[in-house]
Amino acid sequence: MLARLPHPYLLLVLTTLFWSGNMVVGRAIRDQVPPFSLAFWRWAIALALVLPLALPHLRTQWPLLRQHWQAVTILGLLGIGGYNTLAYIGLQYTPATNAVLLNSFIPIATITLSWIFLKKHLLGVEWFGVLLSFVGVTSIVCRGDLNTLAQMSLNVGDLWMLAAVFTWALYTIGLQWRPPDVHPMLLLAAFTVVGLLALAPGYAWEIVQGQTIQVSTDSLAAIAYTGVFPGFLGYVFYNRAVGEVGASKASLFIHLMPVFGTLLSAIFLAEIPQAYHYAGIILIFTGIYLTTSSLPRAKTR
């Protein structure tokens, strides 16, 4: 299956599209679905989808999986149990504008942690590309008015989002220590099991506190979306792409989230893009091009 997947940069674009919808959905149903409940059922659905692809490899590769249980546990806690749960909690308290802007620090956090832990560096032009794409994100989020930044204030939701940012950065660079000979579907299933075990106490606590899912067509459709697209497909695509192009380059595609937010709003909400949208989109794509154009160097990153 994975051998037939397209170019890694296309996989990253699709992943970012799915995750853009995830942010919108997480904010939209915050009053209907508590954060731990959303995270738990998202990954329960993803596990149901990945198990048929993972189980054929379990018997032969179980010794390898058990041998690398530390890496599997840490990556499962960070990528499955950690990032999305922290983001969903943050979205309970902070506007989508703040969430998107803070989420755009993921490439910078990933590059910084790669330099600290892996001693990996970017060229000057690649750093310029990262900065340029971040300026494009800021242009879109601030609607072309830098005074918006001065008026933004941190709240408890923003702190949760920052925790999510560094959790995802650690997961991204940690993927280089995943067991190399374990089938990707089996590995994703193992990560998901670890994440679900970590999420179960929080989910149970919400139920005890009376914070239950308000069952409706909208809430069930939203949960299904998070499980199928950002959960299952998003992680399959992202994990494969990181192995192809490296953590620093892969994380840069997070900057496409406000671009897709703009396009989705135009398509589904009839919101006409403004000049600052186009300027931001051009800056983001220029920055990504500058940072990813040296594809032969990618695997050494």
C-alpha positions as CSV (number, residue, x, y, z in Angstrom):
1,M,0.0,0.0,0.0
2,L,2.6,2.5,1.1
3,A,4.8,1.8,-1.9
4,R,2.1,3.1,-4.1
5,L,1.6,6.4,-2.3
6,P,2.5,9.5,-4.3
7,H,5.4,12.0,-3.8
8,P,6.1,12.9,-0.2
9,Y,5.4,16.6,-0.7
10,L,2.0,15.8,-2.1
11,L,1.4,13.6,1.0
12,L,2.3,16.5,3.2
13,V,-0.1,18.9,1.4
14,L,-2.9,16.4,1.8
15,T,-2.0,15.9,5.5
16,T,-2.1,19.6,6.1
17,L,-5.5,19.8,4.3
18,F,-6.9,17.1,6.6
19,W,-5.5,18.8,9.7
20,S,-6.8,22.2,8.7
21,G,-10.3,20.7,8.8
22,N,-9.4,19.1,12.2
23,M,-8.8,22.5,13.7
24,V,-12.1,23.8,12.4
25,V,-14.0,20.8,13.6
26,G,-12.4,20.8,17.0
27,R,-13.4,24.4,17.6
28,A,-16.8,24.0,16.1
29,I,-17.9,21.1,18.3
30,R,-16.2,22.1,21.5
31,D,-19.6,22.5,23.3
32,Q,-20.8,19.1,22.1
33,V,-17.8,16.9,22.4
34,P,-15.3,17.2,25.4
35,P,-11.6,17.2,24.4
36,F,-10.6,13.8,25.8
37,S,-13.8,12.2,24.4
38,L,-13.0,13.6,20.9
39,A,-9.4,12.5,21.1
40,F,-10.3,9.0,22.4
41,W,-13.0,8.2,19.7
42,R,-10.9,9.8,17.0
43,W,-8.1,7.3,17.7
44,A,-10.6,4.4,18.3
45,I,-11.8,4.9,14.7
46,A,-8.3,5.2,13.4
47,L,-7.3,2.0,15.1
48,A,-10.3,0.2,13.6
49,L,-9.1,1.3,10.2
50,V,-5.5,0.4,10.6
51,L,-5.9,-3.0,12.4
52,P,-6.9,-5.0,9.2
53,L,-3.7,-3.7,7.6
54,A,-1.5,-4.3,10.7
55,L,-2.6,-7.7,12.0
56,P,-1.1,-9.7,9.1
57,H,2.3,-8.5,10.2
58,L,1.9,-8.9,14.0
59,R,3.0,-12.5,14.4
60,T,6.3,-12.2,12.4
61,Q,7.2,-8.7,13.6
62,W,6.1,-8.9,17.3
63,P,9.7,-9.6,18.5
64,L,11.0,-6.5,16.7
65,L,8.1,-4.4,18.2
66,R,8.8,-5.7,21.7
67,Q,12.5,-5.1,21.3
68,H,11.8,-1.4,20.6
69,W,9.0,-0.9,23.1
70,Q,10.6,2.3,24.6
71,A,10.5,4.1,21.2
72,V,7.0,2.8,20.5
73,T,5.7,3.9,23.9
74,I,7.3,7.4,23.7
75,L,6.1,8.1,20.2
76,G,2.6,6.8,20.9
77,L,2.4,9.1,24.0
78,L,3.6,12.1,22.0
79,G,1.9,11.7,18.7
80,I,-1.3,10.0,19.6
81,G,-2.0,10.6,23.2
82,G,-0.4,14.1,23.4
83,Y,-0.5,16.6,20.6
84,N,-4.2,16.4,19.5
85,T,-5.5,16.1,23.0
86,L,-3.5,19.2,24.1
87,A,-4.8,21.1,21.0
88,Y,-8.4,20.1,21.6
89,I,-8.1,21.3,25.2
90,G,-6.6,24.6,23.9
91,L,-9.4,25.0,21.4
92,Q,-11.8,25.1,24.4
93,Y,-10.4,28.4,25.5
94,T,-8.7,30.1,22.6
95,P,-10.0,31.5,19.3
96,A,-9.0,29.7,16.1
97,T,-6.9,32.7,15.1
98,N,-4.6,32.2,18.1
99,A,-4.5,28.5,17.6
100,V,-3.5,28.7,13.9
101,L,-0.8,31.3,14.7
102,L,0.7,29.3,17.6
103,N,0.5,26.1,15.6
104,S,2.6,27.8,13.0
105,F,5.5,27.7,15.4
106,I,5.8,23.9,14.9
107,P,8.4,24.2,12.1
108,I,10.5,26.6,14.1
109,A,10.2,24.4,17.2
110,T,11.1,21.3,15.2
111,I,14.1,22.9,13.5
112,T,15.3,24.1,16.9
113,L,14.9,20.7,18.6
114,S,16.6,19.0,15.6
115,W,19.6,21.3,16.1
116,I,19.7,20.7,19.9
117,F,19.2,16.9,19.8
118,L,20.4,15.9,16.4
119,K,22.9,18.6,15.5
120,K,21.2,19.1,12.2
121,H,21.3,22.5,10.4
122,L,19.5,24.3,7.6
123,L,21.2,26.4,5.0
124,G,20.8,30.2,5.1
125,V,18.3,30.1,2.2
126,E,16.3,27.4,4.0
127,W,16.1,29.5,7.1
128,F,15.0,32.4,5.0
129,G,12.3,30.2,3.5
130,V,11.0,29.2,7.0
131,L,10.9,32.9,8.0
132,L,9.2,33.9,4.8
133,S,6.5,31.3,5.1
134,F,5.9,32.3,8.8
135,V,5.5,35.9,7.7
136,G,2.9,34.7,5.2
137,V,1.0,32.9,8.0
138,T,1.1,36.0,10.1
139,S,-0.2,38.1,7.2
140,I,-3.3,35.9,6.9
141,V,-3.9,35.4,10.6
142,C,-3.6,39.2,11.3
143,R,-5.7,40.1,8.2
144,G,-2.9,42.2,6.9
145,D,-2.9,44.5,10.0
146,L,0.1,44.0,12.3
147,N,-1.7,45.9,15.1
148,T,-3.7,42.7,15.5
149,L,-0.6,41.1,17.0
150,A,-0.3,43.8,19.6
151,Q,-4.0,43.3,20.6
152,M,-3.6,39.5,21.0
153,S,-3.1,38.3,24.5
154,L,-2.1,34.9,25.8
155,N,-4.7,32.9,27.7
156,V,-4.7,29.4,29.2
157,G,-5.8,27.9,25.9
158,D,-2.7,29.4,24.2
159,L,-0.5,27.7,26.8
160,W,-2.1,24.4,26.0
161,M,-1.5,25.1,22.3
162,L,2.2,25.9,23.0
163,A,2.5,22.6,24.9
164,A,0.9,20.9,21.8
165,V,3.4,22.6,19.5
166,F,6.4,21.2,21.3
167,T,4.8,17.8,21.8
168,W,4.4,17.5,18.0
169,A,7.9,18.8,17.3
170,L,9.3,16.1,19.6
171,Y,7.2,13.5,17.9
172,T,8.4,14.6,14.5
173,I,12.1,14.4,15.3
174,G,11.5,11.2,17.3
175,L,10.2,9.4,14.2
176,Q,13.9,8.9,13.2
177,W,14.2,6.4,16.1
178,R,11.1,4.3,15.2
179,P,11.9,0.6,14.6
180,P,13.1,0.6,11.0
181,D,12.0,-3.0,10.1
182,V,8.5,-2.9,11.5
183,H,5.7,-2.5,8.9
184,P,4.4,1.1,9.0
185,M,0.8,-0.1,9.5
186,L,1.7,-2.3,12.5
187,L,3.8,0.6,13.9
188,L,0.9,3.0,13.6
189,A,-1.4,0.5,15.2
190,A,1.1,0.1,18.1
191,F,1.3,3.9,18.5
192,T,-2.5,4.2,18.5
193,V,-2.9,1.5,21.2
194,V,-0.4,3.3,23.4
195,G,-2.2,6.6,22.8
196,L,-5.6,5.1,23.6
197,L,-4.3,3.6,26.8
198,A,-3.0,7.0,27.8
199,L,-6.3,8.8,26.8
200,A,-8.6,6.3,28.6
201,P,-8.2,7.8,32.1
202,G,-8.9,11.3,30.9
203,Y,-11.9,10.0,29.0
204,A,-13.2,8.2,32.1
205,W,-12.6,11.4,34.2
206,E,-14.8,13.4,31.8
207,I,-17.6,10.9,32.0
208,V,-17.4,10.9,35.8
209,Q,-17.5,14.7,35.7
210,G,-20.7,14.6,33.6
211,Q,-18.9,15.9,30.5
212,T,-20.4,13.5,27.9
213,I,-20.8,13.7,24.1
214,Q,-24.0,15.4,23.0
215,V,-25.0,12.8,20.3
216,S,-26.2,14.4,17.1
217,T,-25.6,14.0,13.4
218,D,-23.1,16.9,13.5
219,S,-21.1,15.6,16.4
220,L,-21.0,12.0,15.1
221,A,-20.0,13.2,11.6
222,A,-17.3,15.4,13.1
223,I,-15.9,12.6,15.2
224,A,-15.9,10.3,12.1
225,Y,-14.0,12.9,10.1
226,T,-11.3,13.3,12.8
227,G,-10.8,9.6,12.9
228,V,-10.7,8.9,9.1
229,F,-8.9,11.9,7.7
230,P,-6.7,13.7,10.2
231,G,-6.3,10.5,12.3
232,F,-5.8,7.5,10.0
233,L,-4.9,9.0,6.6
234,G,-3.1,12.0,8.1
235,Y,-0.7,10.0,10.2
236,V,0.0,7.4,7.5
237,F,0.9,10.2,5.1
238,Y,2.9,12.3,7.6
239,N,4.9,9.4,8.9
240,R,5.8,8.2,5.4
241,A,6.7,11.8,4.3
242,V,8.9,12.4,7.3
243,G,10.9,9.3,6.5
244,E,11.4,10.6,2.9
245,V,12.2,14.3,3.4
246,G,13.2,14.7,7.1
247,A,11.6,16.4,10.1
248,S,12.6,20.0,9.4
249,K,11.2,20.1,5.9
250,A,8.1,18.1,6.7
251,S,7.1,20.3,9.6
252,L,7.3,23.4,7.4
253,F,4.1,22.3,5.6
254,I,2.1,23.1,8.8
255,H,2.3,26.7,7.4
256,L,-0.2,25.6,4.7
257,M,-3.0,25.4,7.3
258,P,-4.1,29.0,7.1
259,V,-3.9,28.7,3.3
260,F,-6.4,25.8,3.4
261,G,-8.4,27.6,6.0
262,T,-8.8,30.5,3.5
263,L,-9.7,28.2,0.6
264,L,-12.2,26.2,2.7
265,S,-13.9,29.4,3.9
266,A,-14.2,30.6,0.3
267,I,-15.7,27.3,-0.9
268,F,-18.0,26.5,1.9
269,L,-18.7,29.8,3.5
270,A,-18.6,32.1,0.4
271,E,-16.0,34.3,2.2
272,I,-14.2,36.2,-0.6
273,P,-10.4,36.2,-0.1
274,Q,-8.8,39.6,0.4
275,A,-5.5,41.0,-0.8
276,Y,-3.7,40.0,2.4
277,H,-4.8,36.4,1.8
278,Y,-3.2,36.3,-1.6
279,A,0.0,38.0,-0.3
280,G,0.2,35.5,2.6
281,I,-0.3,32.5,0.3
282,I,2.4,33.7,-2.1
283,L,4.8,34.2,0.8
284,I,4.0,30.8,2.3
285,F,4.5,28.9,-1.0
286,T,7.7,30.9,-1.8
287,G,9.1,30.0,1.6
288,I,8.2,26.3,1.3
289,Y,9.8,26.3,-2.2
290,L,13.1,27.8,-0.9
291,T,13.3,25.3,2.0
292,T,12.4,22.2,0.0
293,S,13.9,22.8,-3.4
294,S,17.1,20.9,-2.5
295,L,15.4,17.5,-2.5
296,P,18.6,15.5,-2.8
297,R,19.8,16.9,0.5
298,A,16.5,16.2,2.2
299,K,17.3,12.7,3.6
300,T,20.4,14.0,5.3
301,R,18.3,16.5,7.2
